[in-house]
């Protein structure tokens, strides 16, 4: 049996004149190149900052996962790129846990993965005496996807600092589902154009393995690079408590579609950043201690966004010709957003948001949507969708709360779902899910009042 060639990190180069980072990788005779362009003020001189090179190196390390998965060999060769022991351990976890869903769907065992390459001295962590939980950074960058999570984060952060949005897309491509609510914020936007190697778009033709990658981790690293270039001192994410809950477990090992949104990833990436950038930039999620139910309750009051936000999967199709300009009302994401908002918005208003495509108002749900909702509620075994959706407990509470609304009394689908979960054991109390439920890294200067009590 012929040994598979290792996946190799070749090099990364910065082009200040173009504002561009190029990352190069190889797998046997096949070469890959990814380019990231940052639209940041300050011109080429910004790129001379040593912190830019360090941030670019982290992008290079994390972006490689998209190309490794084409064949998933047992060895990753870092080439000439030296990493610390902590970075090597972080990178291995990023591959193993971040590709958990990919490995599960492709029936692969990646547990023997080896990462070879030169060792780098581990610098001291951060600036002596600096504590980000009490510091007051004033210029945060907020990655913005146009959904309820990032909208709630923006409306919280903007009152505490000079915030800007960070939006990443393919060069020259803009998603209306992001741009419309971004315009409502009125905040400045720092943009990144991420151009993946076109070979990835021919995966089937070229015989590549395919599947989910931890893209939020890649986005996080690119946001850090953009923040350094724009002279900002924090990257504020919008990953809530339930992102840490595994989608399923396989042989006792958690498989989490949202691994790079999890508290585990956040803690590890913070540690790597602290050392690589000397403590000059903070990275944390403003929603970490909160549930999706809490987020939905807050979003319900942000009426200025209700006519523009759209979290439907079909709004983000890579092919613009297949991209919907309205809610499809059928995908898992549409079902979840409808369910989590239903306790807090009048039924007529939520139906108007969905433009007549509200999943809970489906006149003939038995054909398709009952199984989708039951998957969200965990009443079908091992059925939680591989999507960025909430934990089953909060979905169940949302169904029960929504069914109690007088204006939902005639919703047959909702009443059916609520009746199925109302009597289940261990149903959380709504009050518990509408209060902080987990640990976090939010600095005091950004903390809501309920975290400072």
Secondary structure, DSSP 8 states (H G I E B T S, - for coil): ------EEEEEEEEETTTTEEEEEEEETTEEEEEEEEEE-TT-GGGGGSHHHHHHHHHHHHHHTHHHHTTT--SEEE-TT--B-HHHHHHHHHHHHHHTHHHHHHTT---TT-EEE--B-----SSSTT--TTT-----EEEE--SSHHHHHHHHHHTTTS--EEEEEESTT---HHHHHHHHHHT--EEEEEEE--GGGGGHHHHT-------HHHHHHHHHHHHHHHTT--EEEE---GGGGS-SEEETTEEE-TTGGGSHHHHHHHHHHHHHHTTT-SEEEETTTT--HHHHHHHHHT-GGGTTT----GGGG-SSGGG--SS--S-SHHHHHHHHHHHTTS-HHHHHHHTTT--GGG-TTGGGTHHHHHHHHHT-STT---SSS---HHHHHHHHHHHHTSGGGTT-HHHHHHHHHHHT-TT---HHHHTS--S-----GGG--HHHH-
